Amino acid sequence: MTEGADTAMQHFAVTTEQLDLPSAATPQARRVAVAWRGRPICAFTQGVHRCYLYPLYSPAGVPLTAESPVDHPHHDSITVGADMVIAKFPPLTPAISPLTESGTYNLYANNVFQGRCPGRTWTVDVGATELAPDHLRVVQTVEWQGPEEWGAADGRRALAQETRTTDIRPGDVVNTIDIRSQLTPTDWDLTIGPTRHAYFTVRLAYGLRVADGGTLIDADGRSGGAAITNHASAWVDASGAAPHGARAGLTILGHESTAHVPWVAYDWGTVNVNPFAREAATLPRGDTLELGIRLLAHDGDAVEADVAAHAARLAAEFDAGASISRVANRP
């Protein structure tokens, strides 16, 4: 990760975490923290295997997501990825064989999963721009890399390059976070899915989960993961107890490209926005997959945060042509 995110701004502060470690100790991970008028909002974290958004705070400072929980250590707060990515390689030696070969990769878990090779999502550049007193845009360049292997020019194959744009708009009750992922293959056509492990994964903090006594609902009045899963709805909201007798929560909404996607939600704390659960999508070289979601990091429950009004506002933005998102060509 580049260190160019430390930028002088009037209202936001974007700083790379600096740790006073013993001599010669170098952390493999990095974290770029965002604050607004002295109030922490979130941080962009590059771990050993994944780049992800963690932590994420409500306006009152309540953390809303979990990082590497013991039951699923590869669930890192808010991630982008997939565990079924197939690259189609042209013949290395056409004179010997004209056959096209396929490699299957896992950009989701940190080890071999169902026979697929583990890769990593690696931030190679990050920059931040203050667009307004209450609007920050962070743009990351992320490589989707395969595992370390013999024959790869830089030790790993860069399967795709992702431009991940995160728009942050803080508020008194709700911090609004838009994440737009634009994924472009490098040298090979890619196929994603079908898989249940893609594309946006949100892992909720302890206290917000139904398993801890939290509330999980969707826009159509369904409650609990079993009732919500496999239904399309405008939003899903998780809320639960926060310090000092208060409540806080996190709402996930789809952009135009994901609004039709049925939800997958679990009472133990995961919500997925996954267009590739039922069928694969092929992404040829030169094409770009564009998908997005909106997060409402809020204090109070869904009613107190007026989630329905925020959802209507998002729909109006898309009606006005604000979306740049679409789904890749399907075979």
Buried (B, 14 or more C-beta within 10 A) or exposed (E): BBEEBEBEEEBBBBBBEEEEEEEEEEEEEBBBBBBBEEBBBBBBBBBEBBBBBBBBBBBBBBBBBBBBBEEBEBBBBBBBBBBBBBBBBEEEEEEEEEEEEEBBBBBBBBEEBEEBBBBBBBBBBBBBEBEEEBBBBBBBBBBBBBBBEEEEEEEBBBBBBBBBBBBBBBBEBBBBBBBBBBBBBBEBBBBBBBBEBBBBBBBBBEBBBBBBEBBBBBBEEBEBBEBBBEBBBBBBBBBBBBEEEEBBBBBBBBBBBBBEBBBBBBBBBBBBBBBBBEEBBBBEEEBBBBBBBBBBBBBBBBEBBBBBEBBEEBBEBBEEEEBEBBBBEEE
